[in-house]
Amino acid sequence: MKAPTLQMTGLVPVADIDTRNRLRPVSAAGVESIIASIGEVGVMKDPIHVRRKKGGQLVLIAGGHRLEAAKRLDWTEIEAKVWGDVTDDWSRMMEIDDNLAGAELNPLDTALFLAARKEVYERLHPETRALAFKGNRHTGSLATDMMSVASFATATAEKFGMTDRHVRRLIAAGAALKPGHVEQLRQSARPVSLADLQVIAKADPDQRVEIVGAIADGKAKSAAEAFSGLKARARGVEVPVKDPVEEAFAALSKTWTRAPVAAKRRFLDEHFGVLSLLLNEVAAARKAGGK
């Protein structure tokens, strides 16, 4: 296999770059941060990386947020490093490492990227899957997997400044998630923690579906709470379903009641626009209802 070749560094048409098949969607906050930086310094600090396929098509490797910022700024061209003689695995590894090294990833995305990195790493370094010992029909495949994870965890921990243990936890969590789970967890109102992901990883497939659904719908504050509810129902104990709206209303009411008048005035002043819209909606609803 040929070594990847840097064909050029220069401007390429924004509209010609294929951005499909990415590991994660761009975040609005990340794009806005780049746009703000461009506004301050006048330039985009780093070029994106693209792959030129045999037919001439340009495919994004790394720099999804930078490319999206360029689109929102109506740029027709963007500075890019254009690579040739590139494999799918090499491209994916660069995408993963660019995010792990430079982006502020939440635990969910970090777990997904590390699990994907392990798969690619094993294909690029097949020696890491070599058996540490022959074992028997019960332990052979387990030995292979243990050696693979150990080798990858050590290499990744050194590269990104993590501990082996932390890398292993994230790998297990990311490998356990299906695409449907990921989409649900991304839409959760509460950020998903590493502790949540570890509980999900240890659960069986059917349990994962229910745990992920409970977190995404706000019916459970954590994966551990959702898992406890599953176990209780399995014993015949019915756990009351929590209404996230009612819980939020109770918390707001309690905080408002206890707050001093000065704090209430400041709150009203800072949130006046949103509160005005909500008051108008409530007034219209009451009028329609004859109240």
N, C-alpha and C positions, 0 to 999 in steps of 0.2 A: 504494500500500500504506500502510495506517495505521501510525503509529508505535506501538510496544509501549506499553501502558498499565499502570501499577502500580495495580491495583484496590484492594488493601488490604495491610496488614501486621498479622498477628494469628495466633491459634491456628487450626489446621486439623486435622481428624481424621487420625491416622497411617495408619489402615487404608484411607483413601480415596485414597491417593497411589499412582499407577501408576509402578513403577520399571523397567519393561521397556525394552529397546533402549538399554542404557547402553554406553558405549565400553569400560569396564573394570569388573571386579567389585570390590567393596569388599575391603580387606585387613583381616585380623583385628587386626594391629598398629595400623592407623589408627583402627579403631573403639575398641579398648581405650584408646588415647591420649585420645580424646575423652571416654570414660566416666570416666577418671581425672581429667581436667580438670574435668568436671562435679562429681565428688566433692570436689574441692578448692575450687572457687569457688562451687558451689551452683547454677550456671545454665549453659545452653549459650550460648556467647558470641555466635554469629552465627546468624541465621535461615537456613533453607533457601530456595530459590527454586523455585516451582512455576508451571506454566502451566495456566490454566483454559480448557479447550476449549469449543466452542459448546454441547455437550451438558451442560456443567457438570463434566465429568471433570477431576480434578486430575492432572497429569503432572509428575513430578520433572524439573527443569531442572538444578539444581546443589545439592549437599549430600548425596550418597549416604551418606557415612560418618556424617554427623550424623543422618540419618534412621535408619540401621541402629542407631546407638547408642541412639536413642530407643526403638526396638523392643525392644532387649535390656533396657532399663530399664523396660519395660512401660508406657511413656507412652501415653496414648490420644490426646493432642494435641501438636502441635509448632508453635513460632513459624515463620511463613513469610511471604515476600513473594509475593503472588499476582499474576501478570501476565496480561493479556488482549491480544487483537489481536497474537498472537505467531506467527511463522512457524516451520516446522521448522528452517530454517537459523539463524535468530536463536537459537532454543533450543539448538541444537547448539553454536554458537559460544560461548554463555555457559557451557555445560557444560565445553567444552574450556578456555576461559580461566580458569575457576574452578580447574581442576585444575593447569594450567600455572603459575598465579600462586601458588597456596596449598598444593598438595600436594607431598610429597616423592616425586617420580616416579623410577622407575628408568629406565635408557636405553630399555628396550623400550617402556614406556608413553609416555615422552616422544616417541619416534619415531612411535608410533601416533597420538598426539594431534596432533602437528604435521602429519602427512600428512593427517589428517582435517580439520584447520583449513585447510590449503591448498585442499582441495576446496570447503569452505564459503565461504572467502574469495573464491574465483574466481566463485562464483555470486552473492555479494553485491556484488562489484566486477568486473563483466564487462569493464571497460576494461583490466584488468590482462592480459587474454589477447589484446589487440590486437597485431597483427604489428608488430615493430620495422622490418621491411623486407619487401617482397613475396617475395623469394627465388624459388626455382623449385620444381619438383615434388619435388625431393630435400631441399631445405632449408626449405621454407615451414613445415611443421608443427613442425620442430625450433626454428625461430625463435620460434614462438608459445609453445612450452613453456619455452624459455629465458627469455623475457620474463616469463612468468607466475611462474616460480620466483624470478627476480631481484626482481620487485616484491614478492612475498609475503615472501621471505627478509628483505628490507630492513625492511619494516613490522614483521615479527615480531621480528626482532633488536632493534629499537628498543623494542618494547613489553615484552619480557621480559629485556632486558639480555644477550642472547647475541650472538655474532658471526655475520655472514652465512654464513661458511663452515660453522660448527657447525650452523646451521639447515638449510642445504642437505644436509649429510650425513644429518641425522636424517630429513628429508623423504624422501630417496631410500631410506633403510632402511625406514621405515614403509610407504611405498607398495609396496615389493616383497613384503611379508608377506601371506599369505593367512590367513583366520580359523583354519584348521587348524594352520598354523605357529605362530600366536600361542598357541593353547591348549597345544601341546607345549612351547613355550619357557617358558611360565608355570610348567609343572610340572618344569622342569629343576632338579636339585639345586644346580647352580652358577649364580649370577646371570649373566645375559646382558649382555655389555658392548657399548659402541658399536662397538668393533673387530669383534666377532662379527657385529653387524648389518650392518656395511659389507661384510664378506666375503659374507654371505648375499645382500645386494642386488646384488652384482656377478656372482654365479653365475647360470647359466641355470635355468629352472624345475625341470627334472629334478634338477639338482645340489642345488637348495635343499631339495628333499624329503629327500634323503639327509643333507645337512649338518645340518638341523634335527633329524632323527631321531637322528643320532649324538650331538648335544649333549644332547638330552632324555634319552636312554638312558644317558648317562655314558660312552659309548664313545670320545668325544673330549673333551679338555679345553677346546678352543676351536674356533670355526668354521674358523680357519686350519688347524688340525691335521686336521680332518675333510676340508677341501678338498684338502689335500696327499695324504691317503689316497686320495681319488677319482682324483686325477691319476696317482698311482702305480699304481693298479689298471688305469687306462686304458692304461698302458704295459706291462701284463702282470706287474707286480710285486705280489705278494700281501702286504698289510700285516696283521700279526697283530692280531686283535681284542682290545682290552684289556678286562679284567674289572674294573669299578669296585670291586667288593667286595674282590678280591684286592689291588688297588692301595691301597685304604684300610687293609686289614689290614696290609700291609707297612709303610705309613707309621706306623700306630699302634704296631706292634711295635718299629720302629726308635726312635721317640720314647720309648717305655716303657723300653726297654733302656738308653738313654743318660741318662734322668732320674735325679737323685739320690734317695735314699730319702726325704728330707724332702718332695720334690715329689710322690712317689708317695703318701705318707701323706695329704697335703693333697688330692690328686686323689680318693682313695678316700673321704675324709671329705665332700667337697663333692658327690660323685656317688653317695653311698651308696645312696640310694633306687632309682635306676635300675639300678645294678650289682646290687643284691640281687634285683631282679626277673629280670634276665638270668641270674644265677647259678642261681636256682630253675628257670628254663626249661631251662638246660643240664643241670642235675642230673636233672630229670624226663626229658629226652630220653635221657640216658645210661642211666638206670634202665630205660626202655622198651626200649632197644636191648641190654640185658644187659651193659652195661659196668660 
